[in-house]
Amino acid sequence: MKTLYLMRHAKSSWSFDELRDNERPLNDRGREDAPRMGQALAKRDIHPDLLVSSPAVRAQTTAVLVARELDYDRERIQIEPAIYQADLDTLLEVIRALPDEADSVLLTGHNPTISDVANYLSPSPLSEEMSTAAVVCLRFETEKWEDVKRTNAEFYFYDCPRNLD
């Protein structure tokens, strides 16, 4: 069994015109929501074997803040350049290339692609686009990441910061 947690990065700041898109940091709400979502995952007793993040500052910061709440060593977070600006097919390639030794993976990325992949793989598509800092959990009846697909998937949960209020 493989378990995939797809997380959209937390709310980012648009206050710095001089920064390139991939350099944008989290705003105050994002810096609050990411650890709250990490705490929500910890309450579910979730401890991913691997955290993978886009190289964008907002995604990496989200991953680090979540990792802290899950007692996951931030130095072990893998940065995957292909996640940034990935389309559906590219993100599916990243997922299907994950190491089979990792049974559970939390992947932090960007919309619209993170929502597209969640809907593509889930037998119960989302009714809306994933909000910032939201997490979708899917479980797959397979031992290999290369074999993940909707037909062997189970939708486990969707959670977002507004559900924690």
C-alpha positions in Angstrom: 0.0 0.0 0.0 1.2 3.5 -0.9 -0.1 6.6 0.7 0.2 10.0 -1.0 -0.5 13.4 0.8 -0.8 16.1 -1.8 -0.4 19.5 -0.2 -0.9 22.9 -1.8 1.6 25.4 -0.4 0.3 27.8 2.2 -0.8 31.4 1.3 2.0 33.4 -0.2 2.8 37.1 -0.3 2.5 39.3 -3.3 4.1 42.3 -1.5 7.5 42.1 -3.1 7.4 43.2 -6.7 11.1 42.8 -7.1 11.0 39.0 -6.4 10.6 36.4 -9.1 7.6 34.1 -8.7 9.6 31.2 -7.3 11.1 33.6 -4.6 7.8 34.7 -3.1 7.6 33.9 0.6 4.6 33.0 2.7 2.5 35.8 4.1 1.4 36.0 7.7 -1.6 33.7 7.2 0.5 31.2 5.4 3.0 31.1 8.2 0.1 30.4 10.6 -1.7 27.9 8.4 1.2 25.6 7.5 2.0 24.6 11.1 -1.7 24.3 11.9 -2.0 21.8 9.0 1.1 20.0 10.3 -0.5 19.8 13.7 -3.7 18.4 12.1 -1.7 15.7 10.3 0.1 14.9 13.6 -3.3 14.5 15.3 -4.1 11.9 12.7 -0.8 10.1 13.6 0.6 10.8 10.2 4.3 10.4 9.8 5.4 10.3 6.1 8.4 8.4 5.1 9.4 11.1 2.7 8.6 14.8 2.2 9.1 16.2 -1.3 8.7 19.9 -2.2 8.8 22.2 -5.1 11.9 24.4 -5.0 9.7 27.6 -4.8 10.3 29.4 -1.5 6.6 29.3 -0.5 6.4 25.5 -1.1 9.7 24.8 0.7 8.7 26.9 3.7 5.3 25.2 3.9 7.1 21.8 3.8 9.5 22.9 6.6 6.8 24.2 8.8 4.7 21.0 8.4 7.9 18.8 8.9 8.5 20.5 12.2 5.1 19.6 13.5 5.5 16.0 12.3 9.0 15.6 13.9 10.4 15.1 10.4 14.0 16.2 9.9 13.9 19.2 7.6 17.3 18.2 6.1 15.6 15.1 4.7 13.1 17.1 2.7 13.7 16.4 -1.0 13.5 19.3 -3.4 12.2 18.3 -6.8 12.6 21.0 -9.4 10.1 19.4 -11.8 7.2 20.2 -9.3 7.5 23.9 -9.9 5.5 24.8 -13.0 4.6 21.2 -13.6 1.6 20.2 -15.6 -0.6 17.2 -14.8 1.6 14.7 -16.7 4.9 16.0 -15.3 3.6 15.8 -11.7 2.3 12.3 -12.3 5.8 11.4 -13.6 7.3 12.8 -10.4 4.9 10.7 -8.3 5.4 7.6 -10.3 9.2 8.0 -9.9 9.1 8.2 -6.1 11.3 5.6 -4.3 9.3 2.4 -3.5 11.0 2.2 -0.1 8.8 5.2 0.9 5.3 3.9 1.6 4.0 7.3 2.5 4.9 10.6 0.9 3.8 14.2 1.5 4.3 16.2 -1.7 4.1 20.1 -1.5 3.3 21.8 -4.8 1.2 24.4 -6.6 -2.2 25.0 -8.0 -3.8 24.3 -10.4 -1.7 21.2 -10.9 -1.9 19.9 -7.3 -5.7 20.0 -7.5 -5.6 18.5 -11.0 -3.6 15.5 -9.9 -5.8 15.0 -6.8 -8.8 14.9 -9.1 -7.2 12.8 -11.7 -6.1 10.1 -9.2 -9.0 10.2 -6.8 -12.0 8.0 -7.3 -13.9 10.7 -5.4 -12.9 14.0 -7.1 -12.9 17.2 -5.1 -15.8 19.5 -5.4 -13.6 22.5 -5.5 -10.0 23.6 -6.1 -7.7 22.9 -3.2 -7.3 25.9 -1.0 -3.9 27.1 0.2 -2.3 24.7 2.8 -5.0 22.1 2.0 -4.1 18.4 2.0 -5.6 15.5 0.1 -4.8 11.9 1.2 -5.0 9.1 -1.3 -4.1 5.4 -0.7 -3.2 3.1 -3.5 -3.4 -0.7 -3.5 0.1 -1.2 -4.9 3.7 -1.7 -3.8 5.1 0.5 -6.5 4.7 4.2 -7.1 4.9 3.6 -10.8 1.6 1.8 -10.6 -0.5 4.5 -8.9 -3.7 5.3 -10.7 -7.4 6.0 -10.1 -8.4 2.3 -10.4 -6.3 1.3 -7.4 -6.9 4.5 -5.4 -8.9 5.2 -2.3 -9.8 8.7 -1.3 -9.0 8.9 2.4 -9.5 12.6 3.4 -9.3 16.2 2.4 -8.5 18.8 5.0 -7.8 22.6 4.9 -7.2 25.4 7.4 -10.8 26.6 7.4 -11.9 23.2 8.6 -9.7 23.6 11.7 -11.5 26.7 12.9 
